[in-house]
């Protein structure tokens, strides 16, 4: 498991040199949201892709 500092360092390396502070803040925001979502999926259990398709089927078929 990577430390938050190493995750941020990796993210900064992946961004272009002309990235603004706003770009960096946005990427930090997205990184945190993804981590929270994955953690929530592990603790609260997630539904399978097939179950999601079945639940959303009435909206997906047009």
mmJSON file of the N, C-alpha and C atoms, coordinates in Angstrom:
{"data_MODEL":{"atom_site":{
"group_PDB":["ATOM","ATOM","ATOM","ATOM","ATOM","ATOM","ATOM","ATOM","ATOM","ATOM","ATOM","ATOM","ATOM","ATOM","ATOM","ATOM","ATOM","ATOM","ATOM","ATOM","ATOM","ATOM","ATOM","ATOM","ATOM","ATOM","ATOM","ATOM","ATOM","ATOM","ATOM","ATOM","ATOM","ATOM","ATOM","ATOM","ATOM","ATOM","ATOM","ATOM","ATOM","ATOM","ATOM","ATOM","ATOM","ATOM","ATOM","ATOM","ATOM","ATOM","ATOM","ATOM","ATOM","ATOM","ATOM","ATOM","ATOM","ATOM","ATOM","ATOM","ATOM","ATOM","ATOM","ATOM","ATOM","ATOM","ATOM","ATOM","ATOM","ATOM","ATOM","ATOM","ATOM","ATOM","ATOM","ATOM","ATOM","ATOM","ATOM","ATOM","ATOM","ATOM","ATOM","ATOM","ATOM","ATOM","ATOM","ATOM","ATOM","ATOM","ATOM","ATOM","ATOM","ATOM","ATOM","ATOM","ATOM","ATOM","ATOM","ATOM","ATOM","ATOM","ATOM","ATOM","ATOM","ATOM","ATOM","ATOM","ATOM","ATOM","ATOM","ATOM","ATOM","ATOM","ATOM","ATOM","ATOM","ATOM","ATOM","ATOM","ATOM","ATOM","ATOM","ATOM","ATOM","ATOM","ATOM","ATOM","ATOM","ATOM","ATOM","ATOM","ATOM","ATOM","ATOM","ATOM","ATOM","ATOM","ATOM","ATOM","ATOM","ATOM","ATOM","ATOM","ATOM","ATOM","ATOM","ATOM","ATOM","ATOM","ATOM","ATOM","ATOM","ATOM","ATOM","ATOM","ATOM","ATOM","ATOM","ATOM","ATOM","ATOM","ATOM","ATOM","ATOM","ATOM","ATOM","ATOM","ATOM","ATOM","ATOM","ATOM","ATOM","ATOM","ATOM","ATOM","ATOM","ATOM","ATOM","ATOM","ATOM","ATOM","ATOM","ATOM","ATOM","ATOM"],
"id":[1,2,3,4,5,6,7,8,9,10,11,12,13,14,15,16,17,18,19,20,21,22,23,24,25,26,27,28,29,30,31,32,33,34,35,36,37,38,39,40,41,42,43,44,45,46,47,48,49,50,51,52,53,54,55,56,57,58,59,60,61,62,63,64,65,66,67,68,69,70,71,72,73,74,75,76,77,78,79,80,81,82,83,84,85,86,87,88,89,90,91,92,93,94,95,96,97,98,99,100,101,102,103,104,105,106,107,108,109,110,111,112,113,114,115,116,117,118,119,120,121,122,123,124,125,126,127,128,129,130,131,132,133,134,135,136,137,138,139,140,141,142,143,144,145,146,147,148,149,150,151,152,153,154,155,156,157,158,159,160,161,162,163,164,165,166,167,168,169,170,171,172,173,174,175,176,177,178,179,180,181,182,183,184,185,186],
"type_symbol":["N","C","C","N","C","C","N","C","C","N","C","C","N","C","C","N","C","C","N","C","C","N","C","C","N","C","C","N","C","C","N","C","C","N","C","C","N","C","C","N","C","C","N","C","C","N","C","C","N","C","C","N","C","C","N","C","C","N","C","C","N","C","C","N","C","C","N","C","C","N","C","C","N","C","C","N","C","C","N","C","C","N","C","C","N","C","C","N","C","C","N","C","C","N","C","C","N","C","C","N","C","C","N","C","C","N","C","C","N","C","C","N","C","C","N","C","C","N","C","C","N","C","C","N","C","C","N","C","C","N","C","C","N","C","C","N","C","C","N","C","C","N","C","C","N","C","C","N","C","C","N","C","C","N","C","C","N","C","C","N","C","C","N","C","C","N","C","C","N","C","C","N","C","C","N","C","C","N","C","C","N","C","C","N","C","C"],
"label_atom_id":["N","CA","C","N","CA","C","N","CA","C","N","CA","C","N","CA","C","N","CA","C","N","CA","C","N","CA","C","N","CA","C","N","CA","C","N","CA","C","N","CA","C","N","CA","C","N","CA","C","N","CA","C","N","CA","C","N","CA","C","N","CA","C","N","CA","C","N","CA","C","N","CA","C","N","CA","C","N","CA","C","N","CA","C","N","CA","C","N","CA","C","N","CA","C","N","CA","C","N","CA","C","N","CA","C","N","CA","C","N","CA","C","N","CA","C","N","CA","C","N","CA","C","N","CA","C","N","CA","C","N","CA","C","N","CA","C","N","CA","C","N","CA","C","N","CA","C","N","CA","C","N","CA","C","N","CA","C","N","CA","C","N","CA","C","N","CA","C","N","CA","C","N","CA","C","N","CA","C","N","CA","C","N","CA","C","N","CA","C","N","CA","C","N","CA","C","N","CA","C","N","CA","C","N","CA","C","N","CA","C","N","CA","C","N","CA","C"],
"label_alt_id":[null,null,null,null,null,null,null,null,null,null,null,null,null,null,null,null,null,null,null,null,null,null,null,null,null,null,null,null,null,null,null,null,null,null,null,null,null,null,null,null,null,null,null,null,null,null,null,null,null,null,null,null,null,null,null,null,null,null,null,null,null,null,null,null,null,null,null,null,null,null,null,null,null,null,null,null,null,null,null,null,null,null,null,null,null,null,null,null,null,null,null,null,null,null,null,null,null,null,null,null,null,null,null,null,null,null,null,null,null,null,null,null,null,null,null,null,null,null,null,null,null,null,null,null,null,null,null,null,null,null,null,null,null,null,null,null,null,null,null,null,null,null,null,null,null,null,null,null,null,null,null,null,null,null,null,null,null,null,null,null,null,null,null,null,null,null,null,null,null,null,null,null,null,null,null,null,null,null,null,null,null,null,null,null,null,null],
"label_comp_id":["UNK","UNK","UNK","UNK","UNK","UNK","UNK","UNK","UNK","UNK","UNK","UNK","UNK","UNK","UNK","UNK","UNK","UNK","UNK","UNK","UNK","UNK","UNK","UNK","UNK","UNK","UNK","UNK","UNK","UNK","UNK","UNK","UNK","UNK","UNK","UNK","UNK","UNK","UNK","UNK","UNK","UNK","UNK","UNK","UNK","UNK","UNK","UNK","UNK","UNK","UNK","UNK","UNK","UNK","UNK","UNK","UNK","UNK","UNK","UNK","UNK","UNK","UNK","UNK","UNK","UNK","UNK","UNK","UNK","UNK","UNK","UNK","UNK","UNK","UNK","UNK","UNK","UNK","UNK","UNK","UNK","UNK","UNK","UNK","UNK","UNK","UNK","UNK","UNK","UNK","UNK","UNK","UNK","UNK","UNK","UNK","UNK","UNK","UNK","UNK","UNK","UNK","UNK","UNK","UNK","UNK","UNK","UNK","UNK","UNK","UNK","UNK","UNK","UNK","UNK","UNK","UNK","UNK","UNK","UNK","UNK","UNK","UNK","UNK","UNK","UNK","UNK","UNK","UNK","UNK","UNK","UNK","UNK","UNK","UNK","UNK","UNK","UNK","UNK","UNK","UNK","UNK","UNK","UNK","UNK","UNK","UNK","UNK","UNK","UNK","UNK","UNK","UNK","UNK","UNK","UNK","UNK","UNK","UNK","UNK","UNK","UNK","UNK","UNK","UNK","UNK","UNK","UNK","UNK","UNK","UNK","UNK","UNK","UNK","UNK","UNK","UNK","UNK","UNK","UNK","UNK","UNK","UNK","UNK","UNK","UNK"],
"label_asym_id":["A","A","A","A","A","A","A","A","A","A","A","A","A","A","A","A","A","A","A","A","A","A","A","A","A","A","A","A","A","A","A","A","A","A","A","A","A","A","A","A","A","A","A","A","A","A","A","A","A","A","A","A","A","A","A","A","A","A","A","A","A","A","A","A","A","A","A","A","A","A","A","A","A","A","A","A","A","A","A","A","A","A","A","A","A","A","A","A","A","A","A","A","A","A","A","A","A","A","A","A","A","A","A","A","A","A","A","A","A","A","A","A","A","A","A","A","A","A","A","A","A","A","A","A","A","A","A","A","A","A","A","A","A","A","A","A","A","A","A","A","A","A","A","A","A","A","A","A","A","A","A","A","A","A","A","A","A","A","A","A","A","A","A","A","A","A","A","A","A","A","A","A","A","A","A","A","A","A","A","A","A","A","A","A","A","A"],
"label_entity_id":["1","1","1","1","1","1","1","1","1","1","1","1","1","1","1","1","1","1","1","1","1","1","1","1","1","1","1","1","1","1","1","1","1","1","1","1","1","1","1","1","1","1","1","1","1","1","1","1","1","1","1","1","1","1","1","1","1","1","1","1","1","1","1","1","1","1","1","1","1","1","1","1","1","1","1","1","1","1","1","1","1","1","1","1","1","1","1","1","1","1","1","1","1","1","1","1","1","1","1","1","1","1","1","1","1","1","1","1","1","1","1","1","1","1","1","1","1","1","1","1","1","1","1","1","1","1","1","1","1","1","1","1","1","1","1","1","1","1","1","1","1","1","1","1","1","1","1","1","1","1","1","1","1","1","1","1","1","1","1","1","1","1","1","1","1","1","1","1","1","1","1","1","1","1","1","1","1","1","1","1","1","1","1","1","1","1"],
"label_seq_id":[1,1,1,2,2,2,3,3,3,4,4,4,5,5,5,6,6,6,7,7,7,8,8,8,9,9,9,10,10,10,11,11,11,12,12,12,13,13,13,14,14,14,15,15,15,16,16,16,17,17,17,18,18,18,19,19,19,20,20,20,21,21,21,22,22,22,23,23,23,24,24,24,25,25,25,26,26,26,27,27,27,28,28,28,29,29,29,30,30,30,31,31,31,32,32,32,33,33,33,34,34,34,35,35,35,36,36,36,37,37,37,38,38,38,39,39,39,40,40,40,41,41,41,42,42,42,43,43,43,44,44,44,45,45,45,46,46,46,47,47,47,48,48,48,49,49,49,50,50,50,51,51,51,52,52,52,53,53,53,54,54,54,55,55,55,56,56,56,57,57,57,58,58,58,59,59,59,60,60,60,61,61,61,62,62,62],
"pdbx_PDB_ins_code":[null,null,null,null,null,null,null,null,null,null,null,null,null,null,null,null,null,null,null,null,null,null,null,null,null,null,null,null,null,null,null,null,null,null,null,null,null,null,null,null,null,null,null,null,null,null,null,null,null,null,null,null,null,null,null,null,null,null,null,null,null,null,null,null,null,null,null,null,null,null,null,null,null,null,null,null,null,null,null,null,null,null,null,null,null,null,null,null,null,null,null,null,null,null,null,null,null,null,null,null,null,null,null,null,null,null,null,null,null,null,null,null,null,null,null,null,null,null,null,null,null,null,null,null,null,null,null,null,null,null,null,null,null,null,null,null,null,null,null,null,null,null,null,null,null,null,null,null,null,null,null,null,null,null,null,null,null,null,null,null,null,null,null,null,null,null,null,null,null,null,null,null,null,null,null,null,null,null,null,null,null,null,null,null,null,null],
"Cartn_x":[0.846,0.0,0.886,0.614,1.407,0.971,1.92,1.601,0.949,0.163,-0.437,0.615,1.747,2.804,3.324,3.537,4.041,2.98,1.7,0.631,0.572,0.731,0.719,1.943,3.081,4.296,4.121,3.529,3.278,2.312,1.274,0.299,0.959,1.803,2.474,3.406,4.069,4.949,4.159,2.919,2.1,1.488,1.39,0.801,1.807,1.307,2.221,2.865,3.993,4.729,3.914,3.003,2.228,0.902,0.781,-0.433,-0.594,-1.814,-2.099,-2.385,-2.423,-2.791,-4.208,-5.062,-6.426,-6.441,-5.601,-5.479,-5.034,-4.062,-3.534,-4.605,-5.33,-6.401,-7.468,-7.815,-8.823,-8.362,-7.117,-6.603,-6.53,-6.186,-6.206,-7.624,-8.583,-9.98,-10.443,-10.139,-10.55,-9.867,-8.584,-7.847,-8.504,-8.862,-9.499,-10.879,-11.66,-12.998,-12.917,-11.961,-11.804,-11.409,-10.461,-10.039,-11.197,-11.989,-13.153,-14.166,-14.404,-15.352,-14.919,-13.636,-13.126,-13.211,-12.875,-12.983,-14.418,-15.32,-16.742,-17.254,-16.809,-17.222,-16.755,-15.577,-15.059,-15.827,-16.143,-16.793,-18.292,-18.925,-20.38,-20.826,-19.908,-20.105,-20.733,-20.324,-20.795,-21.553,-22.357,-23.084,-22.259,-22.508,-21.771,-22.222,-21.419,-21.747,-23.051,-23.236,-24.461,-25.685,-25.576,-26.695,-27.009,-25.972,-26.179,-26.893,-26.487,-27.145,-28.607,-28.874,-30.257,-31.093,-30.55,-31.284,-31.538,-30.591,-30.714,-31.279,-31.637,-32.067,-33.19,-34.149,-35.274,-34.852,-33.75,-33.258,-32.246,-31.593,-30.558,-31.117,-32.284,-32.884,-33.773,-33.571,-34.387,-34.973],
"Cartn_y":[-1.181,0.0,1.237,2.142,3.351,4.387,5.183,6.266,7.397,8.23,9.369,10.258,10.433,11.267,10.68,9.376,8.757,8.768,8.646,8.724,10.111,11.147,12.515,12.751,12.242,12.401,11.746,10.572,9.888,10.682,11.212,12.008,13.248,13.917,15.121,14.814,13.667,13.274,13.048,12.582,12.273,13.528,14.598,15.83,16.577,17.331,18.117,19.249,19.727,20.791,22.071,22.313,23.551,23.395,22.334,22.121,23.262,23.758,24.844,24.272,25.148,24.709,24.151,24.727,24.223,22.801,22.53,21.174,20.191,20.593,19.732,19.476,20.514,20.346,19.386,19.538,18.664,17.211,16.968,15.599,15.025,15.836,15.381,15.025,15.845,15.603,14.272,14.055,12.817,11.608,11.729,10.644,10.257,11.243,10.969,10.349,10.832,10.279,8.822,8.518,7.136,6.239,6.697,5.89,5.649,6.681,6.515,5.543,5.658,4.773,3.326,3.089,1.716,1.156,1.978,1.538,1.241,2.087,1.886,0.612,0.36,-0.855,-2.106,-2.036,-3.182,-3.393,-2.317,-2.459,-2.651,-2.021,-2.109,-3.064,-3.703,-4.614,-3.9,-4.302,-3.706,-4.751,-4.299,-5.244,-5.519,-6.651,-7.025,-6.181,-6.194,-5.46,-5.978,-7.287,-7.879,-7.443,-7.405,-6.944,-5.478,-4.68,-3.262,-3.103,-3.881,-3.817,-4.233,-5.259,-5.713,-4.648,-4.017,-2.974,-1.747,-1.428,-0.236,-0.547,-1.799,-2.236,-1.41,-1.013,-0.26,1.099,1.645,2.935,2.767,1.624,1.414,0.984,0.415,0.003,1.125,1.489,2.591,2.231],
"Cartn_z":[0.0,0.0,0.0,-0.909,-1.012,0.018,0.443,1.363,0.582,1.252,0.546,-0.127,0.533,-0.034,-1.342,-1.39,-2.616,-3.711,-3.343,-4.331,-4.959,-4.134,-4.646,-5.528,-5.115,-5.921,-7.292,-7.327,-8.602,-9.468,-8.828,-9.556,-10.155,-9.378,-9.86,-11.027,-10.985,-12.088,-13.374,-13.244,-14.411,-15.041,-14.278,-14.802,-15.674,-16.641,-17.478,-16.677,-17.166,-16.478,-16.335,-17.258,-17.195,-16.44,-15.644,-14.853,-13.849,-13.747,-12.809,-11.418,-10.44,-9.099,-9.092,-9.909,-10.02,-10.582,-11.572,-12.123,-11.044,-10.261,-9.197,-8.15,-7.753,-6.773,-7.291,-8.559,-9.146,-9.122,-9.491,-9.502,-8.087,-7.116,-5.723,-5.292,-5.684,-5.372,-5.958,-7.23,-7.9,-7.256,-6.965,-6.315,-4.995,-4.189,-2.897,-3.084,-4.024,-4.265,-4.72,-5.586,-6.052,-4.894,-4.068,-2.913,-1.951,-1.694,-0.815,-1.41,-2.705,-3.371,-3.342,-3.581,-3.521,-2.11,-1.127,0.269,0.648,0.188,0.48,-0.19,-1.402,-2.107,-1.365,-0.761,-0.008,1.294,1.998,3.306,3.22,2.237,2.132,1.045,0.42,-0.703,-1.894,-3.028,-4.276,-5.067,-5.993,-6.837,-8.083,-8.694,-9.901,-11.084,-12.119,-13.335,-13.931,-13.915,-14.46,-13.668,-12.331,-11.506,-11.779,-11.954,-12.257,-13.59,-14.59,-15.899,-15.788,-14.987,-14.818,-14.117,-13.109,-12.378,-13.253,-14.117,-14.949,-16.333,-16.564,-17.878,-18.472,-17.652,-18.196,-18.735,-18.238,-18.721,-19.867,-19.889,-20.897,-22.24,-22.254,-23.521,-24.02,-25.244,-25.792,-27.123],
"occupancy":[1.0,1.0,1.0,1.0,1.0,1.0,1.0,1.0,1.0,1.0,1.0,1.0,1.0,1.0,1.0,1.0,1.0,1.0,1.0,1.0,1.0,1.0,1.0,1.0,1.0,1.0,1.0,1.0,1.0,1.0,1.0,1.0,1.0,1.0,1.0,1.0,1.0,1.0,1.0,1.0,1.0,1.0,1.0,1.0,1.0,1.0,1.0,1.0,1.0,1.0,1.0,1.0,1.0,1.0,1.0,1.0,1.0,1.0,1.0,1.0,1.0,1.0,1.0,1.0,1.0,1.0,1.0,1.0,1.0,1.0,1.0,1.0,1.0,1.0,1.0,1.0,1.0,1.0,1.0,1.0,1.0,1.0,1.0,1.0,1.0,1.0,1.0,1.0,1.0,1.0,1.0,1.0,1.0,1.0,1.0,1.0,1.0,1.0,1.0,1.0,1.0,1.0,1.0,1.0,1.0,1.0,1.0,1.0,1.0,1.0,1.0,1.0,1.0,1.0,1.0,1.0,1.0,1.0,1.0,1.0,1.0,1.0,1.0,1.0,1.0,1.0,1.0,1.0,1.0,1.0,1.0,1.0,1.0,1.0,1.0,1.0,1.0,1.0,1.0,1.0,1.0,1.0,1.0,1.0,1.0,1.0,1.0,1.0,1.0,1.0,1.0,1.0,1.0,1.0,1.0,1.0,1.0,1.0,1.0,1.0,1.0,1.0,1.0,1.0,1.0,1.0,1.0,1.0,1.0,1.0,1.0,1.0,1.0,1.0,1.0,1.0,1.0,1.0,1.0,1.0,1.0,1.0,1.0,1.0,1.0,1.0],
"B_iso_or_equiv":[0.0,0.0,0.0,0.0,0.0,0.0,0.0,0.0,0.0,0.0,0.0,0.0,0.0,0.0,0.0,0.0,0.0,0.0,0.0,0.0,0.0,0.0,0.0,0.0,0.0,0.0,0.0,0.0,0.0,0.0,0.0,0.0,0.0,0.0,0.0,0.0,0.0,0.0,0.0,0.0,0.0,0.0,0.0,0.0,0.0,0.0,0.0,0.0,0.0,0.0,0.0,0.0,0.0,0.0,0.0,0.0,0.0,0.0,0.0,0.0,0.0,0.0,0.0,0.0,0.0,0.0,0.0,0.0,0.0,0.0,0.0,0.0,0.0,0.0,0.0,0.0,0.0,0.0,0.0,0.0,0.0,0.0,0.0,0.0,0.0,0.0,0.0,0.0,0.0,0.0,0.0,0.0,0.0,0.0,0.0,0.0,0.0,0.0,0.0,0.0,0.0,0.0,0.0,0.0,0.0,0.0,0.0,0.0,0.0,0.0,0.0,0.0,0.0,0.0,0.0,0.0,0.0,0.0,0.0,0.0,0.0,0.0,0.0,0.0,0.0,0.0,0.0,0.0,0.0,0.0,0.0,0.0,0.0,0.0,0.0,0.0,0.0,0.0,0.0,0.0,0.0,0.0,0.0,0.0,0.0,0.0,0.0,0.0,0.0,0.0,0.0,0.0,0.0,0.0,0.0,0.0,0.0,0.0,0.0,0.0,0.0,0.0,0.0,0.0,0.0,0.0,0.0,0.0,0.0,0.0,0.0,0.0,0.0,0.0,0.0,0.0,0.0,0.0,0.0,0.0,0.0,0.0,0.0,0.0,0.0,0.0],
"pdbx_formal_charge":[null,null,null,null,null,null,null,null,null,null,null,null,null,null,null,null,null,null,null,null,null,null,null,null,null,null,null,null,null,null,null,null,null,null,null,null,null,null,null,null,null,null,null,null,null,null,null,null,null,null,null,null,null,null,null,null,null,null,null,null,null,null,null,null,null,null,null,null,null,null,null,null,null,null,null,null,null,null,null,null,null,null,null,null,null,null,null,null,null,null,null,null,null,null,null,null,null,null,null,null,null,null,null,null,null,null,null,null,null,null,null,null,null,null,null,null,null,null,null,null,null,null,null,null,null,null,null,null,null,null,null,null,null,null,null,null,null,null,null,null,null,null,null,null,null,null,null,null,null,null,null,null,null,null,null,null,null,null,null,null,null,null,null,null,null,null,null,null,null,null,null,null,null,null,null,null,null,null,null,null,null,null,null,null,null,null],
"auth_seq_id":[1,1,1,2,2,2,3,3,3,4,4,4,5,5,5,6,6,6,7,7,7,8,8,8,9,9,9,10,10,10,11,11,11,12,12,12,13,13,13,14,14,14,15,15,15,16,16,16,17,17,17,18,18,18,19,19,19,20,20,20,21,21,21,22,22,22,23,23,23,24,24,24,25,25,25,26,26,26,27,27,27,28,28,28,29,29,29,30,30,30,31,31,31,32,32,32,33,33,33,34,34,34,35,35,35,36,36,36,37,37,37,38,38,38,39,39,39,40,40,40,41,41,41,42,42,42,43,43,43,44,44,44,45,45,45,46,46,46,47,47,47,48,48,48,49,49,49,50,50,50,51,51,51,52,52,52,53,53,53,54,54,54,55,55,55,56,56,56,57,57,57,58,58,58,59,59,59,60,60,60,61,61,61,62,62,62],
"auth_comp_id":["UNK","UNK","UNK","UNK","UNK","UNK","UNK","UNK","UNK","UNK","UNK","UNK","UNK","UNK","UNK","UNK","UNK","UNK","UNK","UNK","UNK","UNK","UNK","UNK","UNK","UNK","UNK","UNK","UNK","UNK","UNK","UNK","UNK","UNK","UNK","UNK","UNK","UNK","UNK","UNK","UNK","UNK","UNK","UNK","UNK","UNK","UNK","UNK","UNK","UNK","UNK","UNK","UNK","UNK","UNK","UNK","UNK","UNK","UNK","UNK","UNK","UNK","UNK","UNK","UNK","UNK","UNK","UNK","UNK","UNK","UNK","UNK","UNK","UNK","UNK","UNK","UNK","UNK","UNK","UNK","UNK","UNK","UNK","UNK","UNK","UNK","UNK","UNK","UNK","UNK","UNK","UNK","UNK","UNK","UNK","UNK","UNK","UNK","UNK","UNK","UNK","UNK","UNK","UNK","UNK","UNK","UNK","UNK","UNK","UNK","UNK","UNK","UNK","UNK","UNK","UNK","UNK","UNK","UNK","UNK","UNK","UNK","UNK","UNK","UNK","UNK","UNK","UNK","UNK","UNK","UNK","UNK","UNK","UNK","UNK","UNK","UNK","UNK","UNK","UNK","UNK","UNK","UNK","UNK","UNK","UNK","UNK","UNK","UNK","UNK","UNK","UNK","UNK","UNK","UNK","UNK","UNK","UNK","UNK","UNK","UNK","UNK","UNK","UNK","UNK","UNK","UNK","UNK","UNK","UNK","UNK","UNK","UNK","UNK","UNK","UNK","UNK","UNK","UNK","UNK","UNK","UNK","UNK","UNK","UNK","UNK"],
"auth_asym_id":["A","A","A","A","A","A","A","A","A","A","A","A","A","A","A","A","A","A","A","A","A","A","A","A","A","A","A","A","A","A","A","A","A","A","A","A","A","A","A","A","A","A","A","A","A","A","A","A","A","A","A","A","A","A","A","A","A","A","A","A","A","A","A","A","A","A","A","A","A","A","A","A","A","A","A","A","A","A","A","A","A","A","A","A","A","A","A","A","A","A","A","A","A","A","A","A","A","A","A","A","A","A","A","A","A","A","A","A","A","A","A","A","A","A","A","A","A","A","A","A","A","A","A","A","A","A","A","A","A","A","A","A","A","A","A","A","A","A","A","A","A","A","A","A","A","A","A","A","A","A","A","A","A","A","A","A","A","A","A","A","A","A","A","A","A","A","A","A","A","A","A","A","A","A","A","A","A","A","A","A","A","A","A","A","A","A"],
"auth_atom_id":["N","CA","C","N","CA","C","N","CA","C","N","CA","C","N","CA","C","N","CA","C","N","CA","C","N","CA","C","N","CA","C","N","CA","C","N","CA","C","N","CA","C","N","CA","C","N","CA","C","N","CA","C","N","CA","C","N","CA","C","N","CA","C","N","CA","C","N","CA","C","N","CA","C","N","CA","C","N","CA","C","N","CA","C","N","CA","C","N","CA","C","N","CA","C","N","CA","C","N","CA","C","N","CA","C","N","CA","C","N","CA","C","N","CA","C","N","CA","C","N","CA","C","N","CA","C","N","CA","C","N","CA","C","N","CA","C","N","CA","C","N","CA","C","N","CA","C","N","CA","C","N","CA","C","N","CA","C","N","CA","C","N","CA","C","N","CA","C","N","CA","C","N","CA","C","N","CA","C","N","CA","C","N","CA","C","N","CA","C","N","CA","C","N","CA","C","N","CA","C","N","CA","C","N","CA","C","N","CA","C","N","CA","C","N","CA","C"],
"pdbx_PDB_model_num":[1,1,1,1,1,1,1,1,1,1,1,1,1,1,1,1,1,1,1,1,1,1,1,1,1,1,1,1,1,1,1,1,1,1,1,1,1,1,1,1,1,1,1,1,1,1,1,1,1,1,1,1,1,1,1,1,1,1,1,1,1,1,1,1,1,1,1,1,1,1,1,1,1,1,1,1,1,1,1,1,1,1,1,1,1,1,1,1,1,1,1,1,1,1,1,1,1,1,1,1,1,1,1,1,1,1,1,1,1,1,1,1,1,1,1,1,1,1,1,1,1,1,1,1,1,1,1,1,1,1,1,1,1,1,1,1,1,1,1,1,1,1,1,1,1,1,1,1,1,1,1,1,1,1,1,1,1,1,1,1,1,1,1,1,1,1,1,1,1,1,1,1,1,1,1,1,1,1,1,1,1,1,1,1,1,1]
}}}
